[in-house]
């Protein structure tokens, strides 16, 4: 059946539930991801002064927003510790040998940086679009709040913030 001009071929809307997020360096964390964002872009166009107003020019640099990933913390805290150890290995807060040979293992899902992939699914839960983040590095890991005040069990979640070089888009072939 032919689609009328101006009408979309696929009328299904994007669901917030249909995604998977994976980082090579975080195998335990990947399974527990509950929320992530697709960062936006900002261009900062320079302006050319005229007698009437500043005219925007084409920009030559893009700024990518931060990537934020929320995950359920497993009982052994392995996924939280994966990120903690990565951050300590990059930041070596007390001594230089805490880097744990990170510089020698670059490019294998190890080292200071790691690639990550956000896969967005179709309404039929098939992979549709992949966003590949290049050279992720964590810069924040949220607190874990333990409490005896709650009446119900609320499983702990943590959020990790990432910086990265850029991301690319890989579209599914129809």
N, C-alpha and C positions, 0 to 999 in steps of 0.2 A: 504494500500500500504506500503510495507516494505521500510525502508530507507537504502540506501547503507552504508556499513561500513565506518566510518570516516566522514560522512556528518551529520550535525545537523538535528534533528527532526523538530525544529521550526526555520525557516529562516527569521522570522520577526526581524527587528532591533528595538532597544530601542529608544523610542521617548522622547525628553526632555519635552514634553508637558503633558505627562501622569503621574501625581503625585498628591497626596494630603498630606498635612502635618497638624498634629494636636498635640496640647499640652493640657493636661487636665486642666491646670491652666489658659489657654488663650482662652476661648470660643469665644470671639469677634474677636480676631486676626485670628483664624483658617480660617474663610471664605475669608479673604482678602490676603492670602499668594500668592505671585506671583513668588517667586524664592527661592530655597534652594539648599544646596549642600549635597552630601553624603560624609562625611569625610573619608579620607584614614587612613591607619595604618602605623606605623613605628616601626620596631623592631630595637633595638640597640645592635647588637651582640658584645660581648666582644672578644678580640683577644688574641691569645696565641703566644708569641714571639718564633720564630725559627731562626736559623742562616741565613735563606734565606728571609723570609718575615713573616709578622704577619698573622697567620691563623685564619679565623673567626670561632667562636664557636656558638653554638645555643644560642639564646637570651632567657631570662626568663621574660621579661616585654615588653608590647606593649604600644605605645603612640598613642592615638586617636587624629586626627585632630579636630579643632574647627568646630562647627556647626554654619552656618550662614543662617538666614531666613529673606527674604525681603517681605514686605507686603504693600499694599495700606492703607493709613491712612483714616479712616472713618471721615465723617464730624464732628461728635461729639468728635473725637479723643479718643474714648473709647478704641480702640485696642492699641494705643500708650500708653495710661494711664495705661492699664493693666500691661504692662511691666515696666513702670516707677514706679508704686506702688510696684510691686514685688521687683524691685531693691532697692528702698528706704526701704522697709520692711526688706530686708536682711542686708543692709548696715547701717541702722539707723544713717544717717549723722549728725543729730543735737541733738537727744535725744534718750534714750533707749526705750521709749514706742512706737517709730515708728516701732518697729518690729511687731506690730499688732498681737500678739499672734501666730506668725508663728511657734514657737517651739511646740505648743500644737496641731497643725492641720496637722502634717506630715502624709503622706500616703493616703490622700484623695484628691489628686490633689491640695492640699493647702500646706502651710508650705514653707520652704526654697527651696525645690526641687519639681520637677514634672516630670513625664514621658512624652515622646512624641513619635509619630509614623509617619514615612515617608512611605506612601503606593505608590508603583510603579505599574502603570497600564499596561495591555497588549495593543496591537494595537486596540483591540475591547473595550477599556476603562473598562475592568474588573480588579479587584485587582489581582496582580500577586505575588509580594514580599513585605513583610513589614519589615522595619528596626525599631526596638523598642529601643529608647534611654532611658537609666536608669538614673534617678536623674539629670535631666537638671537643670542648674542654669544660669540665664543671667548674663553676665559680661560687655556687652556694648550695648548701644542703640544710634543709629545715630542721627545726627542733623536733624531738619526740616528747610528747607530754604524757607522762604516766600519772594516773589519778585513781583514787579509791572512791571518788565522789559519785560516779555514774551508777545508775541502777541497772543498765544493760551493758553488755560487752560491746564496746566500740573498738574495732580493730584499728590499729595505728596506721596512719598514712604519712608519707614524707614527700617532700617536693625538692627536686634538684633543678637548679638553673644552669643552663649551658650557654656559652658563647661558641661561635663557629665562624668559619671563613665565609661560606655561602651555602646555598642549597640549589640543587637542580631538580627539574621535574621530568619524570619519565611517565608518559601517558600510555595507557593500554591501547593496543591496536584493535580496532573494531573488527 
